[in-house]
Amino acid sequence: MRHALLTGFPGFIGRRLARRLLDEQPELRLTALVEARTEDVARRTAATIGRERLEVVVGDIAERHLGLSDHDHNALSATVDVVFHLAAIYDLAVSATLAQRVNVEGTGNVIEFCAGCERLERHVYVSTAYVAGTRTGTVYEHELVLGQGFKNHYEATKFQAEVWVHERMDAVPTTVLRPAIVVGDSRTGETEKFDGPYYILRMISQAERAGRRATQLGRSDAPFNVVPVDYVVDAMSAAAQDPRMVGETLHLVDIKPLSARDLVDLLSIEYAGRPTRGRVPTALVSAVLSIPALRARFVDTPPESIAYLNHPVSFDTRRAVDLLGRHGLAPPRFESYVKAMVDFFRAHERDAALVPAKR
């Protein structure tokens, strides 16, 4: 029986990956490493998945030996052959100290665990396309360290962590996956994480309730890259089982992303039946979002998020297209799932908690 270790459970992506792995691999035993503060939720979630092969173990990736007892650490090291490392703080406004502890030191501790596993076949590491930082133009999958700056501590620490992952690839067989902004399921729209483009939907909703059209935010001519969670989960599952993906770095992004302008218009048409009208200059948007009282009245969007609407960067996908295409996988176009996304948002708008969470 194969044995996989999963971090980031019971988060947005982690719980879906757990279900997918257990459904498609009847021989798999899965251990989810969770923090003490999420243990109760994790155990309830594991029970809803309904698999005796899913075990919840309390630990902490930010601690050496993953915060495990000697017994648990030794038992896992002797049997685990696949590690899925999803856990991260991806709040765009995260402090440098917290981001460093979880995203960088936590990843280092997972790598150390992987290196000590007696049977390890694969480490699947979830990075982000935004390790590209402030780079513009086309970013290729094999590129990482090119002197770029970063828009926030999330990007900077995920970059540091991926550098560490690449430095240990000679000892730890790894596949690096770099998703863009992850949204709900492309078929059902289901999500628990209402951030990213969901802030735009909230802005559109507020405008409609006030009897006016939503406006564009900033320049809006840059590509705005989103990817549905089911594609990310499918790619992670495939990466763990395909020996051709050892040592590869794959962009999990929309191959032909819409511009921010077109994406906001499409969301407005789907939600309100009409496109946006007018444009608020980037400088004014940033000024409003930097003042908490005004931000709450306008739309409670983190000021760091506006940069992603106006940053002219695109991501090459030739390795992802080649390797994942052999498994019949390709990211769906945004136009094909915008209705499902908006319908789910509309149905859950009142209780949608627009707060950052761990993967």
Secondary structure, DSSP 4 states (H G I P E B T S, - for coil): -EEEEEESTTSTTHHHHHHHHHHH-TTEEEEEEE-GGGHHHHHHHHHHHT-TTEEEEE--TTSGGGG--HHHHHHHHHH--EEEE---B--TT--HHHHIIIIIIHHHHHHHHHHH-SS--EEEEE--GGGGTT--EEE-TT---SS---SSHHHHHHHHHHHHHHHTTTTS-EEEEEE-EEES-TTT---S---THHHHHHHHHHHHHTTS---EES---SB--EEEHHHHHHHHHHHHH-GGGTT-EEEES-SSPPBHHHHHHHHHHHHHSS---SEE-HHHHHHHHTSHHHHHHH----GGGGGGGS--EEE--HHHHHHHHTTT--PPPHHHHHHHHHHHHHHTTTT------B-
